[in-house]
């Protein structure tokens, strides 16, 4: 059972004269026959299949599929697609023990950062805090400065800002982000 190849393992005792036989009944997990990906424009199927981390011919693992789904979401979020959705549907043929994995991507909107503002910061100037952040505002007149919201980078920024406050004695500092979205312009304003 620990091999992860079986959905269920049962043991039966069958009388055999004066003895008993132990019969092991196994229910094998299905094998992935095919993986279909749809709804993706930002990344190719090959890139997403690699992020998914499972392949055709492999034994189906719900755990690995969940991890792969999260990796695909992370990949999109690093490109500014904060509201990406990844849905998984399994079509299993119980007779052949084969499964078709259907992955549907809802890329959502790509948000650029309109502004980053600070409230309640009396120890440091907003300009100092802004310089400590890797997350930058999108400035239309500077083409190489993308200003796309990347969740992992932003979370690192929050930790970095908290550390700056902790260095000067604010050990219990709490930085709570608030987001305002302009769906029409696909822009986000952040208040810390």
C-alpha positions in Angstrom: 0.0 0.0 0.0 2.9 2.4 0.8 4.1 2.0 -2.8 1.4 4.4 -3.8 0.4 2.0 -6.7 -2.8 0.8 -5.1 -6.1 2.5 -4.1 -7.1 -0.3 -1.8 -5.6 -3.5 -0.4 -7.8 -6.1 1.3 -6.9 -9.4 3.0 -9.2 -12.4 3.0 -8.8 -15.7 4.9 -9.9 -18.7 2.8 -10.2 -22.1 4.5 -7.8 -24.7 3.0 -8.3 -28.0 4.8 -7.0 -27.6 8.3 -5.3 -24.3 7.4 -6.2 -21.0 6.0 -4.8 -19.2 2.9 -4.3 -15.5 3.0 -5.6 -13.9 -0.2 -4.6 -10.4 -1.0 -7.0 -8.3 -3.1 -5.5 -5.2 -4.6 -7.3 -2.3 -6.4 -4.6 -0.7 -8.6 -4.5 3.1 -9.1 -5.1 4.1 -12.7 -2.3 5.0 -15.1 -2.3 8.4 -16.8 -3.1 7.7 -20.4 -3.2 11.4 -21.6 -2.9 14.9 -20.3 -4.8 17.7 -22.0 -4.2 21.3 -21.2 -6.5 24.1 -22.4 -7.0 27.8 -21.8 -3.3 28.6 -21.7 -1.9 31.5 -23.8 0.9 32.8 -21.6 2.8 29.4 -21.5 3.1 26.5 -23.9 1.7 23.1 -23.1 5.3 21.8 -22.7 6.2 24.4 -20.1 3.0 23.7 -18.1 3.4 19.9 -18.4 6.9 20.3 -16.9 5.5 22.4 -14.0 2.7 19.9 -13.5 5.3 17.3 -12.7 3.4 14.2 -13.8 3.6 12.5 -17.2 1.7 10.0 -19.4 2.3 6.4 -18.3 2.8 7.4 -14.7 0.6 6.0 -11.9 -2.0 8.6 -11.0 -1.2 10.5 -7.8 -3.7 13.0 -6.4 -1.0 14.4 -4.2 1.4 15.1 -7.2 -1.4 16.6 -9.2 -2.3 19.0 -6.4 1.4 20.0 -6.1 1.6 20.4 -9.9 -1.6 22.6 -9.9 0.0 24.9 -7.3 3.3 25.1 -9.3 1.3 26.1 -12.4 -0.5 28.8 -10.4 2.9 30.0 -9.1 4.3 30.2 -12.6 1.4 32.4 -13.7 1.6 34.6 -10.6 5.2 35.4 -11.3 4.0 36.8 -14.6 1.4 39.0 -13.0 -1.7 36.8 -13.3 -2.8 37.1 -9.6 -6.2 35.6 -10.2 -5.2 32.5 -12.3 -7.4 29.4 -11.8 -6.3 25.9 -12.6 -9.0 23.2 -12.6 -8.4 19.5 -12.9 -10.8 16.9 -14.2 -10.1 13.2 -14.3 -11.8 10.9 -16.7 -11.0 7.3 -15.5 -11.9 4.1 -17.4 -12.4 1.6 -14.5 -12.1 -1.3 -16.9 -8.7 -0.4 -18.3 -7.5 1.5 -15.2 -6.5 4.4 -17.5 -7.1 8.1 -16.7 -7.2 11.2 -18.9 -6.2 14.3 -17.0 -7.9 17.4 -18.3 -6.3 20.7 -17.0 -8.2 23.9 -17.7 -6.4 27.2 -17.1 -8.3 30.5 -16.5 -5.5 33.0 -16.8 -7.5 35.9 -15.6 -6.2 39.5 -15.9 -2.6 40.5 -15.7 -2.3 43.4 -13.2 0.3 46.1 -13.3 1.1 48.1 -10.2 -0.4 51.6 -10.2 0.8 52.8 -6.8 2.4 51.7 -3.5 1.5 53.8 -0.5 2.2 53.5 3.2 0.1 54.5 6.2 1.1 54.5 9.9 4.8 54.6 9.1 6.3 57.1 11.6 9.7 55.5 12.0 10.7 55.5 8.3 9.9 57.7 5.3 7.8 56.1 2.6 10.6 56.7 0.1 13.0 54.6 2.3 10.4 51.7 2.5 9.7 51.8 -1.2 13.5 51.5 -2.0 13.7 48.4 0.2 11.0 46.7 -2.0 11.7 44.7 -5.1 8.0 45.2 -6.1 7.9 48.4 -8.2 5.3 50.7 -9.6 4.6 50.4 -13.4 5.8 53.6 -15.0 4.5 53.8 -18.6 7.5 56.0 -19.7 10.1 53.4 -18.5 9.6 50.3 -20.7 12.1 48.0 -19.0 10.5 48.6 -15.6 7.5 46.2 -15.8 5.8 46.9 -12.5 3.8 43.6 -12.7 2.4 42.2 -9.4 4.3 39.1 -8.5 3.0 37.5 -5.3 6.2 35.7 -4.2 8.3 38.8 -4.7 5.7 40.9 -2.8 5.6 38.5 0.1 9.4 38.7 0.3 9.0 42.5 0.3 6.7 42.3 3.3 9.2 40.2 5.2 12.0 42.6 4.3 10.0 45.6 5.5 9.1 43.9 8.8 12.8 43.1 9.3 13.7 46.8 8.9 11.2 47.7 11.7 12.5 44.8 13.9 16.0 46.1 13.5 15.0 49.3 15.3 13.0 47.6 18.1 9.5 47.0 16.7 9.5 43.3 17.2 5.8 42.8 16.9 5.4 44.8 13.7 2.4 43.9 11.5 2.3 45.0 7.9 -1.1 44.4 6.4 -1.5 45.0 2.7 -4.7 46.3 1.1 -5.3 46.0 -2.6 -7.6 48.1 -4.8 -8.2 46.7 -8.3 -9.1 48.6 -11.4 -10.3 45.8 -13.7 -10.9 48.1 -16.6 -7.3 49.3 -16.7 -5.9 46.1 -15.2 -4.1 48.0 -12.5 -3.6 47.5 -8.8 -3.0 50.0 -6.0 -1.3 48.7 -2.9 -1.6 50.3 0.6 0.7 49.1 3.4 
